[in-house]
Amino acid sequence: MTPTGSGAVSEAVSRVEAELNAFWSAASQGSEPKARASTMNFVVVGAPTEKDALRDEIETLSATRAGRAFLMTIDAHLPPWDVDSDVSAVCHKEGESVVCYDRIELDFGAMAAQRAASVVGALVLSEVPTILEAGAGAPVSLVEALMSRADRLIVDSADLGVRKVSELGRKTTAPIADRAFVRTFSWRDMVARFFDDAVMATRAVTRIRIARTSGWKQDPAALLLGWLASRLGMKIESKESAINANGDKVTIELVSEDPKEPLGPGEITGIHLSTWIDGVALELSCSRMDEDLHTVCWKREGARVGAHHHALGFREESWVLLKCIDATEGDGIYREAVLAAADWSGR
């Protein structure tokens, strides 16, 4: 590290600290003092082209989980050791109080990004946890540099891919939440219901068929398949086969369908499992209905019989992000699922 580089980063930290001190000193004055929202430090990393969208995400999040927010990128147009910074604050009325949060934007040159963790360490609120999100187009090198400071890591394997997410997971002990995993909760819940009164059938699955719409850069079936393999005790052999818990072969079949309104690219459209219980075949399926693509038909045929319709519903990405921040009960299950998904993806 050169003195010039170290000096540029230190100057950026001092500049941000001075701006924050000036704002909060002024906020404590006057007839209507302002309180600082301190629920968390939220650090989001993304591509420079995604900054407007990430600012909107921070604004929406602040309505329910306000705290100190960081928006960080690597800017190829900056000299390697330069750091550009911008500090702003947003205030709103909550009852009789005026509550504010601050946002710190940092654009790093390629070499200065190595100091990102120390920069964040100097600027975070020490009394609250630090949540790190790898946003759209996030430079992985910057995410990795910041992981040591994170109490929780949020990713989207639909953007990063399961193999890259699994690599990140091996480099941190922090809990990981995946937006893609949250989005497929309803599918996983309905698959789990297949086995409520047929637990032994989990060991005997011989065929998995997953249908999804085409056109997305990362295969949406990978994470769902990884979850199935980890929960059913399967060992992946290839993209087309696995071995189940009984030692029998499992055929894996992925089907691509053209997107059609209201479904876009990368949507799961159906899942079918073939298994056995007490020597009798059991066919399990959950598929979107042609007349209403937001509704699925859940069906069992053979050793167990039943059929129901279920609305999948729709969740805004702001809700998905909140679930990633708040929900911790599935961390171990998720890690197993993404590792199995990466194993399958790498075959």
C-alpha positions in Angstrom: 0.0 0.0 0.0 1.4 3.4 -0.9 1.3 6.4 1.3 -0.7 8.2 -1.4 -3.3 5.4 -1.4 -3.6 5.3 2.4 -3.9 9.0 2.5 -6.7 9.2 0.0 -8.8 6.6 1.9 -8.1 8.3 5.2 -9.1 11.7 3.8 -12.4 10.2 2.5 -13.2 8.8 6.0 -12.4 12.1 7.7 -14.5 14.0 5.1 -17.5 11.7 5.7 -17.2 11.9 9.5 -17.0 15.7 9.4 -20.2 15.9 7.3 -22.0 13.5 9.6 -21.0 15.4 12.7 -22.1 18.7 11.1 -25.5 17.3 10.2 -26.2 15.7 13.6 -24.9 18.7 15.5 -27.3 20.9 13.5 -30.1 18.4 14.0 -29.9 18.6 17.8 -30.5 22.4 17.7 -33.7 24.4 17.1 -37.3 24.1 18.3 -37.8 20.6 16.8 -34.8 18.4 17.6 -34.3 15.4 15.4 -33.8 11.8 16.5 -31.5 9.4 14.7 -32.9 6.1 13.5 -30.5 3.4 14.6 -31.9 0.0 13.9 -29.0 -1.3 11.8 -26.2 -0.5 9.4 -27.3 -1.4 5.9 -24.4 -1.8 3.4 -25.5 -2.4 -0.2 -22.9 -3.0 -2.9 -23.9 -2.7 -6.6 -22.8 -1.7 -10.0 -22.5 2.1 -10.7 -25.3 1.7 -13.3 -27.7 0.4 -10.5 -27.2 3.3 -8.1 -30.6 4.9 -8.7 -32.4 1.7 -8.1 -30.4 1.0 -5.0 -31.1 4.5 -3.7 -34.8 3.7 -4.1 -34.4 0.4 -2.3 -32.8 2.3 0.7 -35.5 4.9 0.7 -38.2 2.2 0.8 -36.4 0.2 3.5 -36.0 3.3 5.7 -39.8 3.5 6.2 -39.6 0.4 8.4 -35.9 -0.4 9.1 -34.1 3.0 9.1 -30.5 3.2 10.2 -27.2 4.2 8.7 -27.2 3.2 5.1 -24.1 2.8 2.8 -24.2 2.6 -1.0 -20.9 1.3 -2.3 -19.5 0.7 -5.8 -16.2 0.3 -7.7 -15.9 3.0 -10.3 -13.5 2.1 -13.2 -13.3 5.7 -14.1 -11.7 6.7 -10.8 -7.9 6.7 -10.3 -7.1 3.4 -8.5 -6.6 4.9 -5.0 -9.3 7.5 -5.1 -12.6 7.4 -3.1 -15.5 9.7 -4.0 -18.1 10.2 -1.2 -21.5 11.8 -0.8 -23.4 12.1 2.5 -27.1 12.9 2.7 -29.9 12.6 5.3 -33.6 12.0 5.2 -36.0 13.0 7.9 -39.7 12.3 8.4 -42.3 12.9 11.1 -43.3 10.0 13.4 -45.9 11.2 15.8 -44.5 14.1 17.7 -40.9 13.3 16.8 -38.8 14.0 13.7 -36.7 10.9 12.9 -33.7 10.9 10.5 -31.3 8.5 8.9 -28.2 9.1 7.0 -26.9 7.6 3.7 -23.3 7.4 2.8 -22.3 6.8 -0.8 -18.8 5.6 -1.5 -17.3 5.0 -5.0 -13.9 3.3 -4.8 -11.1 3.1 -7.3 -9.9 -0.4 -8.0 -7.1 -0.4 -5.4 -9.0 1.6 -2.8 -11.7 -1.1 -2.6 -9.2 -3.2 -0.7 -9.7 -0.8 2.2 -13.5 -0.9 2.1 -13.8 -3.0 5.3 -11.7 -0.5 7.4 -13.7 2.4 5.9 -17.0 0.7 7.0 -15.5 -0.2 10.4 -14.7 3.5 11.0 -18.2 4.8 9.9 -20.7 2.2 11.1 -22.9 2.7 14.2 -21.3 0.3 16.7 -24.4 -0.4 18.7 -26.4 -2.1 15.9 -25.8 -5.0 13.6 -24.4 -4.6 10.1 -26.3 -6.1 7.2 -24.4 -6.5 3.9 -26.3 -6.9 0.6 -24.7 -7.9 -2.7 -27.0 -6.0 -5.0 -27.5 -6.2 -8.7 -24.1 -6.2 -10.5 -22.2 -6.1 -7.3 -18.4 -6.5 -7.7 -17.6 -9.7 -5.9 -14.2 -8.4 -4.9 -15.9 -5.6 -3.0 -18.4 -7.9 -1.4 -15.6 -10.2 -0.2 -13.7 -7.3 1.2 -16.7 -6.3 3.3 -17.8 -9.7 4.6 -15.6 -9.6 7.6 -17.7 -6.6 8.9 -21.1 -8.2 8.2 -23.4 -9.8 10.8 -25.6 -11.0 8.0 -25.1 -11.3 4.2 -27.9 -10.9 1.7 -27.6 -12.2 -1.8 -29.7 -13.0 -4.8 -28.6 -16.2 -6.5 -30.9 -15.3 -9.4 -28.3 -12.5 -10.1 -25.0 -14.0 -8.8 -25.7 -17.7 -9.5 -25.6 -20.5 -7.0 -21.9 -21.3 -7.6 -20.7 -17.8 -6.8 -23.0 -17.7 -3.8 -21.7 -21.0 -2.5 -18.1 -19.6 -2.8 -19.1 -16.6 -0.7 -20.7 -18.8 1.8 -17.5 -20.8 2.3 -15.7 -17.5 3.1 -18.0 -16.3 5.9 -19.6 -17.7 9.0 -22.3 -15.0 9.0 -25.9 -16.1 8.3 -26.8 -15.8 4.6 -30.2 -14.9 3.2 -31.1 -15.3 -0.5 -33.8 -13.3 -2.2 -34.3 -16.2 -4.6 -34.8 -18.6 -1.8 -37.5 -16.3 -0.2 -39.3 -16.0 -3.6 -39.6 -19.8 -3.9 -41.0 -20.3 -0.4 -44.5 -21.2 -1.6 -43.1 -23.9 -3.9 -41.0 -25.4 -1.2 -43.9 -25.3 1.3 -46.2 -27.1 -1.1 -43.6 -29.8 -1.9 -43.1 -30.4 1.8 -46.8 -31.0 2.2 -46.6 -33.9 -0.2 -44.9 -35.9 2.5 -46.9 -34.9 5.6 -48.3 -38.4 5.9 -45.8 -40.2 3.7 -42.5 -39.6 5.3 -40.8 -42.8 4.0 -41.6 -41.7 0.5 -38.9 -39.0 0.9 -36.3 -41.8 0.6 -37.7 -43.4 -2.5 -38.0 -40.5 -5.0 -37.0 -41.8 -8.5 -37.9 -38.9 -10.7 -37.8 -35.1 -10.4 -39.2 -32.9 -13.1 -39.1 -29.1 -12.8 -40.5 -26.7 -15.4 -39.5 -23.1 -15.6 -39.7 -20.2 -18.1 -36.6 -19.5 -20.1 -34.7 -16.3 -20.7 -33.1 -15.7 -17.3 -29.3 -15.6 -17.0 -29.2 -17.9 -14.0 -31.3 -21.2 -13.9 -34.1 -20.7 -11.4 -34.4 -24.5 -11.0 -31.0 -24.8 -9.5 -31.7 -23.6 -6.0 -35.0 -25.5 -5.9 -33.3 -28.7 -7.0 -30.5 -28.1 -4.5 -33.1 -27.8 -1.7 -34.8 -31.0 -2.8 -31.5 -32.9 -3.0 -30.5 -31.7 0.5 -33.8 -32.4 2.1 -34.4 -35.8 0.5 -30.8 -37.0 1.2 -29.8 -37.3 -2.4 -26.3 -37.4 -3.9 -26.0 -35.6 -7.2 -24.2 -37.6 -9.9 -24.8 -35.4 -13.0 -27.1 -32.8 -14.4 -29.6 -35.6 -15.2 -29.3 -38.0 -12.3 -28.8 -38.5 -8.6 -28.9 -41.3 -6.0 -31.7 -41.3 -3.5 -31.5 -42.2 0.2 -32.3 -45.8 -0.6 -29.5 -46.1 -3.1 -31.7 -46.0 -6.2 -31.2 -43.9 -9.2 -33.1 -40.6 -9.6 -33.8 -39.1 -13.0 -33.6 -35.3 -13.1 -35.5 -33.6 -15.9 -35.7 -29.8 -16.4 -38.1 -28.3 -18.9 -38.0 -24.8 -20.4 -41.2 -23.0 -21.4 -41.6 -19.7 -23.2 -42.6 -16.8 -20.8 -46.2 -15.6 -21.2 -48.1 -12.9 -19.4 -48.1 -12.4 -16.5 -45.0 -14.6 -16.0 -41.6 -13.3 -17.0 -38.3 -15.1 -17.5 -37.0 -17.4 -14.8 -40.3 -18.3 -13.2 -41.0 -21.8 -11.8 -44.1 -23.2 -13.5 -44.4 -26.7 -12.1 -42.7 -29.6 -10.2 -43.4 -33.3 -10.4 -42.0 -36.1 -8.3 -42.3 -39.8 -8.7 -41.8 -42.0 -5.6 -42.9 -45.1 -3.7 -44.4 -45.9 -0.3 -45.1 -49.4 1.0 -44.4 -50.8 -2.5 -47.1 -48.6 -4.1 -46.3 -45.8 -6.6 -47.0 -42.2 -5.6 -47.1 -39.4 -8.1 -46.8 -35.8 -6.8 -47.3 -32.6 -8.8 -47.7 -28.9 -8.3 -48.3 -26.9 -11.5 -49.6 -23.5 -12.5 -53.1 -23.5 -13.9 -53.5 -22.4 -17.5 -56.6 -20.3 -16.7 -54.8 -18.5 -13.8 -51.0 -18.6 -13.7 -50.9 -17.2 -10.2 -52.7 -20.3 -8.9 -51.3 -23.9 -8.7 -53.0 -27.3 -8.7 -51.4 -29.4 -5.9 -52.1 -33.1 -6.6 -51.2 -36.6 -5.3 -52.1 -39.8 -7.1 -51.5 -43.5 -6.4 -50.7 -44.5 -2.8 -52.1 -41.2 -1.5 -54.8 -39.2 -3.3 -55.8 -35.6 -3.1 -56.0 -32.3 -5.1 -56.2 -28.7 -4.0 -55.8 -25.3 -5.6 -53.5 -22.7 -4.0 -52.9 -19.1 -4.8 -49.2 -18.3 -5.1 -49.7 -14.6 -4.4 -47.2 -11.9 -5.2 -44.6 -10.2 -3.0 -42.9 -6.9 -3.7 -39.1 -7.0 -3.6 -39.2 -4.6 -0.6 -41.1 -7.4 1.3 -38.5 -10.0 0.1 -35.7 -7.8 1.4 -37.3 -7.5 4.8 -37.7 -11.2 5.1 -34.0 -11.6 4.3 -33.1 -9.1 7.0 -35.4 -10.5 9.7 -35.7 -14.3 9.1 -32.9 -16.4 10.5 -34.6 -19.8 11.1 -33.6 -21.3 7.8 -30.0 -20.4 7.6 -28.6 -24.0 8.0 -31.2 -25.4 5.5 -30.3 -22.7 3.0 -26.6 -23.4 3.2 -27.2 -27.0 2.5 -29.5 -26.2 -0.4 -27.1 -23.7 -2.1 -24.1 -26.1 -1.7 -26.1 -28.9 -3.3 -27.3 -26.5 -6.0 -23.7 -25.5 -6.8 -22.7 -29.1 -6.9 -25.4 -29.8 -9.5 -24.7 -26.6 -11.5 -21.0 -27.5 -11.7 -21.6 -30.9 -13.2 
